[in-house]
């Protein structure tokens, strides 16, 4: 017995699209008839006709509209809006079929409501309502204010500073009133004056209007303090601490004070001068290395009354100070020694130089480091020129002896020194300069004044009057002395006749150290370093001549960047060389870099500035190629020359092959065979090679005549030939190879197979019968 099947139809529209019996469903006859009628009705339904709506409402208003009134349905179906939305507002569907539209706050302009209209049978269709929201002036927005003032004074209040207008209209004060004072409007400000001697609260009420008639009311809460009749009173201070050799800024918040009739903004702190410190505004600056307690007088001023002086206490905590290293220039005569007390070469603020025992015992714990390059490393007393400072045995710490360099030509020695105190704090750099004179009367260059900057490509002179030179006990005898300036290779040369110093054109730098001496004719002074600041200018490249010998078809590579040119600026910035250009034959360059006997070409894959000289075929002898190099700024070098010696200038055959022919189409053992080939230029010798079967290559004829070779065939299966052409310098190249294969064919005929191959290729056979 079959079980009954219950079917619940939840989507009649879906079933309308199915014919009865579809998907294997079997419906009763009466249900099939009903479904068929429904399907027919749906297929005959006419979609509604939607007509656009145009409506208007005011800004910040709410509109209720009947959009169905101008829509229609041919089938008289009941129409219903099932969904709606707007760009600039909220849309609600009401139970009565109407649509409520609420524009966004303060919105005005054009908007659209898009809605879906359904007849209950077909897919809903879209309709549009065009909304015009008329602009309505918005009233100004006011924000309440607060103000405090002293009795019997006046205040101007900018009440509009925090008020606004949504429409961007200009705001104007129109009315103002107060209960405990006089108010008026001046330049769009509220001017308030409390009644005489009044103190207490008050309220100012004002009206503000925009340019389109909008009006709002705002208020100001007023506090009127008693009239300023009493001075401020400072009652206490915070604990104030600072470190030695620092600064401290006093602030009003550091003090406890009272002033019942003044505004906080009117109270001003004042700092007075005192002992062991300086004052800048409110900043206290103790004297250098001072520590202890400072008594600082301060007062408060409320704009009318000044408080009594309050002596603030500021505690300055001590810190360990670094020693200060000094600088000294000493004179000695060659061969002499000197002694030096290092404690006199420095100062330490923490040391008591009036100690009851003569010297502060802490000085025995100090360390003195001598260093040659200002790095602070301990060079064990050695100086820059080979002298040395050594502690004198048995003497106080820091009592040292200077031993001059062993080189008698040294006239000036120097060393840097650093001092470490008893707590390990290090000084800055100190300097000791020793002038080693030839005699006691020798001049000594002490120092110099500012030396003006010079152009690096222009000779310059040094003005002796710019130097402090001690001679015969005076610094005013420079006119009795002459310069002695040795040349410095790679840096500068000196011409005594003109007194000019010429900078080496390849020297690049921002400063040039010139080493000078002066002479009185009997002895020379110490050597003295003069730093001269250079004004850099672009200098032309410098090129050098070169010679190359090329044998045969060799191509000479020219590496201009290594050995052929020097550019002062490119030495510091090698990347500039990539922007240089090269000209051959003329300063502007020849067409295609052509020379008389060849041409110069760039070498692919090599850095910029690498060229190759390629001689014309058959060219011999010598060729001189002038050239120039131009830098990235267009400055050109002097003319340089490259000499090319061309010997046996023959073509480089490489693996180039030429044709090789055999005169017979068929051949057998004992036949005469002739090989022929084109005569090769520059070839002086031809060698004929052959290989029988799988044997080794052998020379068939070592000195064949040009163009052909005749010989008699022997017994073979396969014989292969090629010809080698060689120059007098034994540069060789070869022909294509040719092979003969001898076999007997049908009918007693021989079958000859010609096999042609390239040097490295596979043989390709051609047969004849």
C-alpha positions as CSV (number, residue, x, y, z in Angstrom):
1,X,0.0,0.0,0.0
2,X,1.4,3.4,-1.0
3,X,1.7,6.0,1.6
4,X,0.0,9.4,1.1
5,X,2.4,12.2,0.3
6,X,1.7,15.7,1.7
7,X,3.1,18.6,-0.3
8,X,3.3,22.1,1.2
9,X,3.5,24.8,-1.4
10,X,5.4,27.8,0.0
11,X,6.2,29.6,-3.2
12,X,3.2,29.8,-5.6
13,X,5.1,32.0,-8.0
14,X,7.7,29.3,-8.3
15,X,5.0,26.7,-9.1
16,X,3.5,29.0,-11.6
17,X,6.6,28.8,-13.6
18,X,6.4,25.0,-13.7
19,X,4.2,22.9,-15.9
20,X,2.1,20.3,-14.3
21,X,4.0,17.1,-13.8
22,X,7.4,18.8,-14.0
23,X,10.2,17.4,-11.9
24,X,8.3,14.1,-11.6
25,X,5.6,15.5,-9.4
26,X,2.1,14.1,-9.9
27,X,-0.7,16.5,-8.8
28,X,-4.4,15.6,-8.6
29,X,-6.4,16.8,-11.7
30,X,-8.2,19.6,-9.9
31,X,-4.9,20.9,-8.4
32,X,-3.2,20.8,-11.9
33,X,-6.1,22.8,-13.2
34,X,-5.8,25.4,-10.5
35,X,-2.0,25.7,-11.0
36,X,-2.5,26.1,-14.7
37,X,-4.9,29.0,-14.2
38,X,-2.5,30.7,-11.8
39,X,0.4,30.2,-14.3
40,X,-1.7,31.7,-17.1
41,X,-2.7,34.7,-15.0
42,X,0.9,35.4,-14.1
43,X,2.1,35.1,-17.7
44,X,-0.7,37.6,-18.8
45,X,0.1,40.1,-16.0
46,X,0.9,43.7,-17.1
47,X,3.6,45.6,-15.1
48,X,2.5,48.8,-13.4
49,X,3.3,52.1,-14.9
50,X,5.5,54.4,-12.7
51,X,5.4,58.2,-13.0
52,X,8.1,60.4,-11.4
53,X,7.0,62.7,-8.6
54,X,8.2,66.2,-7.8
55,X,7.7,67.5,-4.3
56,X,8.9,70.4,-2.2
57,X,9.4,71.0,1.5
58,X,11.3,73.3,3.9
59,X,14.7,72.7,5.5
60,X,14.5,70.8,8.8
61,X,10.8,70.0,8.0
62,X,9.1,66.6,7.5
63,X,7.1,65.7,4.4
64,X,4.4,63.1,3.9
65,X,3.7,62.2,0.2
66,X,1.4,59.9,-1.8
67,X,3.7,58.7,-4.6
68,X,1.0,56.1,-5.7
69,X,-1.5,58.7,-6.9
70,X,0.1,59.1,-10.3
71,X,1.1,55.4,-10.7
72,X,-1.2,52.9,-12.5
73,X,-1.8,49.3,-13.2
74,X,-3.6,48.0,-16.3
75,X,-4.7,44.9,-14.5
76,X,-6.2,47.0,-11.7
77,X,-3.9,45.2,-9.2
78,X,-3.5,46.8,-5.8
79,X,-0.2,48.7,-5.9
80,X,2.1,49.0,-2.9
81,X,5.5,50.6,-2.2
82,X,7.7,47.8,-0.7
83,X,11.0,49.7,-0.2
84,X,12.3,53.3,-0.4
85,X,15.5,55.2,0.3
86,X,16.9,58.7,-0.1
87,X,20.4,60.2,-0.5
88,X,20.1,63.0,2.1
89,X,17.5,62.0,4.5
90,X,15.4,59.2,6.1
91,X,12.4,57.6,4.4
92,X,9.6,55.8,6.2
93,X,6.7,53.7,4.7
94,X,3.5,54.5,6.4
95,X,0.6,52.0,6.9
96,X,-1.7,54.1,4.6
97,X,0.6,53.6,1.7
98,X,2.1,57.1,1.9
99,X,5.8,57.9,2.3
100,X,7.3,60.1,5.0
101,X,10.6,61.9,4.2
102,X,12.8,63.6,6.9
103,X,15.8,65.4,5.4
104,X,19.1,65.5,7.3
105,X,19.5,68.3,9.8
106,X,20.1,71.6,8.1
107,X,20.2,70.0,4.6
108,X,18.8,72.0,1.7
109,X,19.0,71.4,-2.0
110,X,18.0,68.5,-4.3
111,X,17.4,65.0,-3.1
112,X,15.9,61.8,-4.7
113,X,13.7,59.1,-3.2
114,X,14.0,55.8,-5.0
115,X,11.2,53.4,-4.3
116,X,10.1,49.9,-5.4
117,X,6.5,49.5,-6.6
118,X,4.8,46.1,-6.5
119,X,1.5,44.8,-7.9
120,X,1.7,41.6,-6.0
121,X,2.3,39.5,-9.1
122,X,5.4,40.6,-10.9
123,X,8.9,41.7,-9.8
124,X,8.7,45.2,-8.2
125,X,9.8,48.0,-10.5
126,X,11.7,51.2,-9.6
127,X,10.2,54.7,-9.3
128,X,11.8,58.0,-8.4
129,X,10.5,61.1,-6.5
130,X,12.5,64.3,-6.9
131,X,12.7,66.3,-3.7
132,X,13.5,70.0,-3.4
133,X,14.3,71.1,0.1
134,X,14.1,74.8,0.4
135,X,16.7,76.6,2.4
136,X,15.5,78.1,5.8
137,X,17.7,80.4,7.7
138,X,19.1,78.8,10.9
139,X,19.4,80.9,14.1
140,X,22.9,81.5,15.5
141,X,24.3,79.1,18.1
142,X,25.5,80.7,21.2
143,X,27.9,79.4,23.9
144,X,27.9,80.9,27.3
145,X,31.0,82.7,28.5
146,X,32.7,83.5,31.9
147,X,34.7,86.5,32.9
148,X,36.4,87.7,36.1
149,X,37.5,91.3,36.9
150,X,38.3,93.6,39.7
151,X,35.8,96.1,41.2
152,X,35.9,99.6,39.7
153,X,37.6,98.3,36.5
154,X,36.3,97.6,33.0
155,X,36.5,94.6,30.7
156,X,35.8,94.0,27.0
157,X,34.4,90.6,26.2
158,X,34.4,89.0,22.8
159,X,31.2,87.0,23.3
160,X,31.0,86.0,19.6
161,X,34.4,84.2,19.7
162,X,32.7,80.9,20.6
163,X,29.4,81.5,18.9
164,X,28.6,80.3,15.4
165,X,26.1,80.1,12.5
166,X,25.4,77.0,10.6
167,X,24.7,78.9,7.4
168,X,28.0,80.8,7.7
169,X,26.2,84.1,8.1
170,X,28.1,87.0,9.8
171,X,27.0,87.5,13.4
172,X,26.2,90.9,15.0
173,X,25.5,91.8,18.6
174,X,22.1,93.5,18.8
175,X,21.1,93.8,22.5
176,X,23.0,93.5,25.8
177,X,22.0,94.0,29.4
178,X,23.4,93.3,33.0
179,X,22.0,93.6,36.5
180,X,25.0,94.9,38.4
181,X,26.8,97.0,35.9
182,X,26.8,99.1,32.8
183,X,27.1,97.3,29.4
184,X,27.3,98.6,25.8
185,X,28.4,97.3,22.5
186,X,31.6,98.6,21.0
187,X,33.1,97.1,17.8
188,X,31.0,94.0,18.2
189,X,32.4,93.5,21.8
190,X,30.5,93.7,25.0
191,X,32.0,96.4,27.3
192,X,31.1,95.8,30.9
193,X,31.7,98.1,33.9
194,X,30.4,97.0,37.3
195,X,28.7,99.6,39.5
196,X,30.9,101.6,41.7
197,X,32.5,99.5,44.5
198,X,30.3,96.5,43.6
199,X,31.9,93.1,44.0
200,X,30.1,89.8,43.6
201,X,28.4,87.8,40.7
202,X,26.6,89.3,37.7
203,X,25.1,88.0,34.5
204,X,25.3,89.7,31.1
205,X,22.6,88.8,28.6
206,X,23.1,89.5,25.0
207,X,21.3,88.9,21.7
208,X,23.1,87.9,18.5
209,X,21.6,88.1,15.0
210,X,22.7,86.8,11.6
211,X,22.3,88.6,8.3
212,X,19.1,86.8,7.5
213,X,17.0,87.7,10.5
214,X,17.9,84.8,12.8
215,X,18.3,85.8,16.5
216,X,19.6,83.9,19.5
217,X,20.3,84.8,23.1
218,X,23.5,84.1,25.1
219,X,24.9,84.9,28.5
220,X,28.1,85.7,30.3
221,X,28.7,84.8,34.0
222,X,30.6,87.6,35.6
223,X,32.6,87.5,38.9
224,X,33.6,90.9,40.3
225,X,36.4,90.7,42.8
226,X,37.0,93.4,45.5
227,X,39.1,96.3,44.3
228,X,42.8,95.7,44.3
229,X,43.8,97.4,47.6
230,X,46.2,94.9,49.2
231,X,49.6,93.5,48.0
232,X,50.3,89.8,47.5
233,X,51.8,87.9,50.4
234,X,54.4,85.1,49.9
235,X,54.2,82.7,52.8
236,X,56.4,79.7,51.8
237,X,58.3,78.1,49.0
238,X,59.0,74.6,47.6
239,X,62.3,72.9,48.2
240,X,64.5,74.1,45.3
241,X,67.6,72.1,44.2
242,X,70.0,72.3,41.3
243,X,73.4,71.0,40.3
244,X,76.6,73.0,40.1
245,X,77.3,74.7,36.7
246,X,73.6,74.5,35.7
247,X,70.8,77.0,35.5
248,X,67.5,77.2,37.3
249,X,64.3,79.0,36.2
250,X,62.1,80.1,39.1
251,X,58.3,79.9,38.6
252,X,55.3,81.3,40.4
253,X,54.3,77.8,41.2
254,X,57.4,77.4,43.4
255,X,55.8,79.7,45.9
256,X,52.8,79.7,48.2
257,X,51.1,83.1,48.2
258,X,47.8,84.9,48.7
259,X,46.1,87.9,47.1
260,X,42.4,88.2,47.7
261,X,41.8,91.1,45.3
262,X,43.9,90.3,42.3
263,X,43.4,88.1,39.3
264,X,45.9,85.2,39.0
265,X,46.8,86.3,35.5
266,X,47.9,89.7,37.0
267,X,50.4,88.2,39.4
268,X,54.0,88.5,38.2
269,X,57.1,86.9,39.8
270,X,60.2,89.1,40.2
271,X,63.7,87.9,40.9
272,X,66.4,90.1,42.4
273,X,70.2,90.0,42.2
274,X,72.4,88.7,44.9
275,X,75.8,87.1,45.7
276,X,77.4,84.2,43.8
277,X,74.9,84.2,40.9
278,X,73.6,86.2,38.0
279,X,69.9,86.6,36.9
280,X,68.5,86.6,33.5
281,X,64.7,87.2,33.6
282,X,63.6,84.5,36.0
283,X,66.6,82.2,35.5
284,X,69.2,82.0,38.3
285,X,72.8,81.3,37.0
286,X,75.3,80.5,39.7
287,X,78.9,81.5,39.3
288,X,81.0,78.9,37.5
289,X,81.9,76.0,39.9
290,X,79.9,77.5,42.8
291,X,78.0,75.1,45.1
292,X,76.2,75.7,48.3
293,X,73.1,77.6,49.3
294,X,72.0,80.7,47.4
295,X,69.7,83.3,49.0
296,X,67.6,84.8,46.2
297,X,65.3,87.7,46.9
298,X,61.9,87.4,45.1
299,X,58.7,89.6,45.1
300,X,55.2,89.4,43.6
301,X,53.6,92.3,41.7
302,X,49.8,92.2,41.1
303,X,49.8,95.2,38.7
304,X,49.3,97.7,41.5
305,X,51.0,96.5,44.6
306,X,54.3,94.7,45.2
307,X,54.8,92.2,48.0
308,X,57.4,92.3,50.6
309,X,60.8,90.6,49.7
310,X,60.9,86.9,50.3
311,X,64.4,85.4,50.4
312,X,64.1,82.1,48.6
313,X,66.7,79.4,49.3
314,X,68.2,77.6,46.3
315,X,70.5,74.7,47.1
316,X,73.3,74.1,44.6
317,X,74.7,70.6,44.8
318,X,78.4,70.1,44.1
319,X,79.6,67.9,41.2
320,X,83.1,66.7,40.4
321,X,84.4,69.2,37.8
322,X,86.6,68.2,34.9
323,X,90.1,69.6,35.0
324,X,90.8,72.3,32.4
325,X,94.0,71.6,30.3
326,X,96.0,74.6,29.1
327,X,98.2,75.4,26.1
328,X,101.8,76.5,26.2
329,X,104.6,77.2,23.7
330,X,108.1,76.6,24.9
331,X,111.5,77.4,23.4
332,X,114.6,75.3,23.7
333,X,117.9,75.2,21.9
334,X,118.9,72.1,20.0
335,X,120.4,69.5,22.3
336,X,118.9,70.9,25.4
337,X,116.2,69.4,27.7
338,X,113.6,71.1,29.7
339,X,111.4,70.3,32.8
340,X,107.8,71.1,33.2
341,X,105.3,71.0,36.2
342,X,102.1,69.6,34.7
343,X,100.1,70.9,37.7
344,X,100.8,74.3,36.3
345,X,99.5,73.3,32.9
346,X,95.9,72.7,34.1
347,X,93.3,74.0,36.5
348,X,90.8,72.0,38.5
349,X,88.0,73.9,40.3
350,X,87.8,71.3,43.0
351,X,91.5,71.6,44.0
352,X,92.5,73.9,46.9
353,X,95.5,75.7,45.5
354,X,96.0,77.5,48.8
355,X,96.3,74.3,50.8
356,X,98.1,74.6,54.1
357,X,100.6,72.0,53.0
358,X,101.4,73.9,49.8
359,X,99.8,71.6,47.3
360,X,96.5,69.8,47.6
361,X,97.3,66.1,48.3
362,X,94.8,65.1,45.7
363,X,97.1,66.2,43.0
364,X,99.3,63.2,43.7
365,X,96.4,61.1,42.4
366,X,96.1,62.9,39.1
367,X,97.2,61.3,35.8
368,X,98.7,63.0,32.8
369,X,98.3,61.3,29.4
370,X,100.5,62.4,26.5
371,X,99.0,61.7,23.1
372,X,100.2,62.3,19.5
373,X,96.9,62.5,17.6
374,X,94.3,64.0,20.1
375,X,92.5,60.7,20.4
376,X,93.2,60.5,24.2
377,X,95.2,57.3,23.9
378,X,98.2,56.9,26.2
379,X,101.3,57.2,24.0
380,X,103.7,56.8,27.0
381,X,105.0,60.3,26.8
382,X,106.0,60.2,23.1
383,X,105.5,63.4,21.0
384,X,104.5,63.8,17.4
385,X,108.1,64.3,16.2
386,X,109.8,61.6,18.3
387,X,110.5,63.6,21.5
388,X,109.3,62.3,24.9
389,X,108.0,63.5,28.3
390,X,109.0,61.3,31.2
391,X,108.2,61.6,34.9
392,X,111.3,62.6,36.9
393,X,112.1,59.9,39.4
394,X,111.7,61.0,43.0
395,X,109.9,64.2,42.1
396,X,106.3,65.2,42.7
397,X,103.6,63.6,40.5
398,X,103.5,65.5,37.2
399,X,107.1,66.9,37.3
400,X,108.3,65.8,33.9
401,X,111.3,66.1,31.7
402,X,111.2,66.7,27.9
403,X,113.8,64.8,25.8
404,X,114.0,66.3,22.2
405,X,113.8,64.2,19.1
406,X,117.1,62.6,17.9
407,X,116.6,64.1,14.4
408,X,118.5,67.4,14.3
409,X,116.4,68.7,11.4
410,X,113.3,68.9,13.5
411,X,112.6,72.5,14.6
412,X,109.1,72.1,16.1
413,X,107.7,69.4,18.2
414,X,104.2,69.1,19.8
415,X,102.0,66.8,21.8
416,X,98.5,66.8,23.1
417,X,97.8,66.0,26.8
418,X,94.8,65.1,28.9
419,X,94.4,65.3,32.7
420,X,92.5,62.8,34.8
421,X,91.6,64.0,38.3
422,X,91.5,62.0,41.5
423,X,87.9,60.9,40.7
424,X,88.7,59.9,37.0
425,X,87.1,63.0,35.4
426,X,89.0,63.8,32.2
427,X,90.0,67.2,31.0
428,X,89.6,68.5,27.4
429,X,92.6,68.5,25.2
430,X,95.7,70.5,26.2
431,X,98.6,71.4,23.8
432,X,102.3,71.7,24.3
433,X,104.4,73.1,21.5
434,X,108.2,73.1,21.7
435,X,110.1,75.4,19.3
436,X,113.6,73.9,18.8
437,X,115.9,76.7,17.8
438,X,119.3,76.5,16.2
439,X,120.5,79.1,18.6
440,X,119.2,81.3,21.3
441,X,118.9,84.2,18.8
442,X,117.0,82.2,16.2
443,X,113.5,83.6,15.3
444,X,110.5,81.7,16.4
445,X,107.1,81.7,14.7
446,X,104.5,81.9,17.4
447,X,101.2,82.2,15.7
448,X,99.4,83.9,12.8
449,X,96.4,86.0,12.2
450,X,93.6,85.1,9.7
451,X,94.9,84.0,6.3
452,X,92.4,84.8,3.5
453,X,91.1,82.0,1.4
454,X,92.7,81.5,-2.0
455,X,91.5,80.0,-5.3
456,X,93.0,76.6,-5.7
457,X,94.1,77.2,-9.3
458,X,95.8,80.5,-8.6
459,X,99.3,81.2,-7.1
460,X,99.3,83.1,-3.8
461,X,101.7,84.6,-1.3
462,X,101.8,84.8,2.5
463,X,102.1,88.2,4.2
464,X,104.7,88.0,6.8
465,X,103.0,90.8,8.8
466,X,100.2,88.3,9.4
467,X,102.5,86.3,11.7
468,X,103.6,86.8,15.2
469,X,107.4,86.1,15.1
470,X,109.6,86.5,18.1
471,X,113.0,87.7,17.0
472,X,115.6,89.6,19.1
473,X,113.2,89.8,22.0
474,X,110.5,91.5,20.0
475,X,107.4,90.7,17.8
476,X,108.1,93.7,15.6
477,X,111.1,92.6,13.6
478,X,109.5,90.7,10.8
479,X,110.9,93.1,8.2
480,X,114.4,91.7,9.0
481,X,113.4,88.1,8.0
482,X,112.8,86.2,4.8
483,X,110.6,83.2,4.0
484,X,112.0,79.7,3.8
485,X,109.3,77.5,2.3
486,X,110.3,74.0,1.1
487,X,108.4,72.4,-1.8
488,X,105.8,69.8,-0.8
489,X,105.5,67.1,-3.5
490,X,101.9,66.7,-4.6
491,X,100.8,69.8,-2.7
492,X,102.6,73.0,-3.7
493,X,105.8,74.6,-4.9
494,X,107.4,77.9,-3.8
495,X,109.2,80.4,-5.9
496,X,111.5,82.6,-3.8
497,X,111.9,85.1,-6.5
498,X,108.2,86.0,-6.7
499,X,107.3,84.8,-3.2
500,X,104.4,82.9,-4.9
501,X,103.1,79.5,-3.8
502,X,101.6,77.4,-6.6
503,X,99.2,74.6,-5.6
504,X,99.7,71.3,-7.4
505,X,96.8,71.0,-9.9
506,X,96.0,67.5,-8.8
507,X,95.7,68.5,-5.1
508,X,92.1,68.4,-4.0
509,X,90.9,69.6,-0.6
510,X,89.3,72.4,1.3
511,X,92.5,73.2,3.2
512,X,96.1,73.3,2.3
513,X,98.8,73.0,5.0
514,X,101.8,75.1,4.1
515,X,104.9,74.5,6.2
516,X,107.0,77.6,6.5
517,X,110.2,78.9,8.2
518,X,111.7,82.3,8.4
519,X,115.4,83.1,8.3
520,X,117.6,86.0,9.5
521,X,120.4,84.8,7.2
522,X,122.3,83.1,10.0
523,X,119.7,80.6,11.2
524,X,116.2,79.4,10.5
525,X,113.2,79.5,12.7
526,X,111.0,76.6,13.7
527,X,108.8,74.9,11.0
528,X,105.3,76.3,11.3
529,X,102.1,74.9,9.8
530,X,99.9,77.5,8.1
531,X,96.4,76.2,7.2
532,X,95.1,78.0,4.1
533,X,91.5,77.6,3.1
534,X,91.0,76.8,-0.5
535,X,88.1,78.0,-2.7
536,X,87.5,75.1,-5.0
537,X,87.1,75.6,-8.7
538,X,86.5,73.1,-11.5
539,X,89.8,72.1,-13.1
540,X,90.3,70.6,-16.6
541,X,91.3,67.0,-16.9
542,X,95.0,66.3,-17.5
543,X,95.8,63.7,-20.3
544,X,99.0,61.8,-21.0
545,X,100.6,60.5,-24.2
546,X,100.7,56.8,-24.9
547,X,102.1,54.4,-27.5
548,X,100.7,51.1,-28.7
549,X,102.1,48.5,-31.0
550,X,99.5,46.4,-32.9
551,X,100.6,43.2,-34.8
552,X,98.4,41.9,-37.5
553,X,94.7,42.5,-36.8
554,X,95.1,43.0,-33.1
555,X,92.8,45.7,-31.7
556,X,94.4,47.9,-29.0
557,X,92.3,48.6,-26.0
558,X,92.8,52.1,-24.5
559,X,91.8,52.5,-20.8
560,X,91.6,56.2,-20.4
561,X,90.5,56.0,-16.8
562,X,93.7,54.2,-15.7
563,X,96.9,55.9,-16.7
564,X,95.7,58.0,-19.6
565,X,94.1,60.9,-17.7
566,X,93.8,62.5,-14.2
567,X,91.0,64.8,-13.1
568,X,91.4,66.5,-9.7
569,X,87.6,66.5,-9.0
570,X,87.2,62.9,-10.2
571,X,89.8,61.7,-7.8
572,X,87.5,62.7,-5.0
573,X,84.3,61.6,-6.9
574,X,85.2,58.8,-9.4
575,X,81.6,58.7,-10.6
576,X,82.2,61.9,-12.5
577,X,84.3,59.9,-15.0
578,X,81.1,58.3,-16.3
579,X,80.0,61.8,-17.6
580,X,83.3,62.6,-19.4
581,X,83.4,62.7,-23.2
582,X,86.3,61.9,-25.5
583,X,87.3,63.6,-28.8
584,X,89.7,62.2,-31.4
585,X,91.5,64.0,-34.2
586,X,90.0,67.4,-33.5
587,X,88.8,69.2,-30.3
588,X,85.2,68.6,-31.4
589,X,85.9,65.0,-32.5
590,X,85.9,63.3,-35.9
591,X,82.9,61.7,-37.5
592,X,82.5,58.2,-36.1
593,X,85.8,58.6,-34.4
594,X,87.6,57.9,-37.7
595,X,91.3,58.3,-37.9
596,X,93.6,58.3,-40.9
597,X,94.4,54.6,-40.8
598,X,91.5,53.2,-38.8
599,X,88.9,54.2,-36.2
600,X,88.4,54.2,-32.4
601,X,85.3,52.4,-31.1
602,X,83.8,52.0,-27.6
603,X,84.3,48.5,-26.1
604,X,80.9,47.1,-25.2
605,X,80.5,45.8,-21.6
606,X,83.5,47.8,-20.4
607,X,83.3,50.9,-18.1
608,X,82.9,54.3,-19.7
609,X,86.2,55.4,-21.1
610,X,87.5,52.1,-22.6
611,X,88.0,52.2,-26.3
612,X,89.5,50.0,-29.0
613,X,91.6,51.1,-32.0
614,X,90.7,49.1,-35.2
615,X,93.1,49.6,-38.1
616,X,91.9,49.6,-41.7
617,X,92.6,46.4,-43.5
618,X,96.1,46.4,-44.9
619,X,97.2,49.5,-43.0
620,X,100.8,49.5,-41.9
621,X,103.3,52.0,-40.4
622,X,102.6,54.5,-37.7
623,X,99.6,56.7,-36.8
624,X,99.5,59.5,-34.3
625,X,96.0,60.2,-33.0
626,X,95.5,63.5,-31.1
627,X,92.8,63.4,-28.5
628,X,91.0,65.5,-25.8
629,X,88.9,64.7,-22.8
630,X,86.0,67.0,-21.7
631,X,84.7,66.8,-18.1
632,X,81.0,66.9,-17.0
633,X,81.1,70.7,-16.9
634,X,82.4,71.1,-20.4
635,X,86.0,71.9,-19.4
636,X,88.4,70.3,-21.9
637,X,91.9,69.0,-21.3
638,X,95.0,69.9,-23.2
639,X,95.8,67.9,-26.4
640,X,97.2,64.4,-25.8
641,X,98.7,62.0,-28.4
642,X,98.4,58.3,-28.9
643,X,101.0,56.6,-31.2
644,X,99.9,53.4,-32.9
645,X,102.6,51.2,-34.5
646,X,100.9,48.9,-37.1
647,X,102.9,45.8,-38.0
648,X,101.6,43.1,-40.5
649,X,98.2,44.5,-40.5
650,X,96.3,41.5,-41.8
651,X,92.7,40.5,-41.3
652,X,91.9,38.4,-38.3
653,X,90.2,35.4,-39.8
654,X,89.0,33.9,-36.6
655,X,86.8,30.9,-37.5
656,X,85.9,32.3,-40.9
657,X,85.5,29.5,-43.5
658,X,85.9,29.7,-47.3
659,X,84.5,27.3,-49.9
660,X,86.2,24.1,-51.0
661,X,85.2,22.3,-54.2
662,X,86.0,18.9,-55.8
663,X,86.1,18.6,-59.6
664,X,84.5,15.2,-60.0
665,X,81.0,14.0,-59.3
666,X,82.2,10.3,-59.2
667,X,85.5,8.8,-58.3
668,X,87.3,5.5,-57.6
669,X,90.7,4.5,-56.4
670,X,93.4,5.6,-58.8
671,X,91.3,8.6,-60.2
672,X,92.9,12.1,-60.3
673,X,91.0,14.6,-58.1
674,X,91.4,18.3,-57.9
675,X,90.5,20.4,-54.9
676,X,89.9,24.2,-55.6
677,X,89.2,27.2,-53.4
678,X,89.2,31.0,-53.6
679,X,92.6,32.6,-53.2
680,X,92.8,34.2,-49.7
681,X,94.1,37.7,-49.2
682,X,97.2,37.9,-47.1
683,X,97.7,34.1,-47.2
684,X,101.2,33.0,-48.0
685,X,100.9,29.2,-47.4
686,X,98.1,26.7,-47.9
687,X,98.0,23.3,-46.2
688,X,95.7,20.5,-47.4
689,X,94.5,18.2,-44.7
690,X,92.7,14.8,-45.1
691,X,91.3,12.1,-42.9
692,X,90.6,8.5,-44.1
693,X,87.6,6.8,-42.6
694,X,87.8,7.3,-38.8
695,X,91.5,7.9,-38.7
696,X,93.5,11.0,-37.6
697,X,93.8,14.2,-39.6
698,X,97.0,14.3,-41.6
699,X,98.7,16.9,-43.9
700,X,98.1,15.8,-47.5
701,X,100.1,18.7,-48.9
702,X,102.1,21.1,-46.7
703,X,102.7,23.8,-49.3
704,X,100.0,23.6,-51.9
705,X,99.8,26.1,-54.7
706,X,97.4,29.0,-54.3
707,X,93.8,28.1,-55.3
708,X,94.0,24.3,-56.0
709,X,95.6,21.0,-55.3
710,X,95.5,17.8,-57.6
711,X,96.1,14.3,-56.3
712,X,95.3,10.6,-57.0
713,X,92.7,8.7,-54.9
714,X,93.7,5.6,-53.0
715,X,91.6,2.8,-51.6
716,X,89.1,4.2,-48.9
717,X,85.6,4.0,-47.7
718,X,85.3,7.6,-46.6
719,X,87.9,10.4,-47.1
720,X,87.5,14.0,-45.8
721,X,89.4,17.1,-46.8
722,X,89.9,20.7,-45.8
723,X,92.3,23.5,-46.7
724,X,94.1,25.8,-44.2
725,X,95.3,29.2,-45.3
726,X,98.1,30.9,-43.2
727,X,99.8,34.3,-43.2
728,X,103.6,34.9,-42.8
729,X,103.0,35.4,-39.1
730,X,101.3,32.0,-38.9
731,X,97.8,33.3,-38.4
732,X,95.6,30.6,-40.0
733,X,92.0,30.1,-41.0
734,X,90.4,27.2,-42.9
735,X,87.9,26.2,-45.5
736,X,84.8,24.2,-45.1
737,X,85.5,20.4,-45.2
738,X,84.5,18.1,-48.0
739,X,84.3,14.2,-47.9
740,X,84.1,11.5,-50.5
741,X,82.6,8.0,-50.0
742,X,83.4,5.2,-52.4
743,X,81.2,2.1,-52.7
744,X,79.9,-0.2,-55.5
745,X,76.3,0.2,-56.5
746,X,73.9,-2.1,-58.4
747,X,74.9,-3.0,-62.0
748,X,78.5,-2.6,-61.1
749,X,78.2,1.2,-60.8
750,X,79.9,3.0,-58.0
751,X,77.9,5.1,-55.7
752,X,79.8,8.3,-54.7
753,X,78.6,10.2,-51.6
754,X,79.7,13.8,-51.0
755,X,79.5,14.9,-47.4
756,X,79.8,18.6,-46.6
757,X,80.3,19.7,-43.1
758,X,81.1,22.9,-41.1
759,X,84.0,22.8,-38.7
760,X,81.8,21.8,-35.7
761,X,78.6,20.7,-37.5
762,X,77.3,17.2,-38.3
763,X,78.0,15.9,-41.9
764,X,75.2,16.3,-44.5
765,X,75.4,13.7,-47.3
766,X,74.5,14.0,-51.0
767,X,74.7,10.8,-53.2
768,X,74.9,10.2,-56.9
769,X,74.4,6.9,-58.7
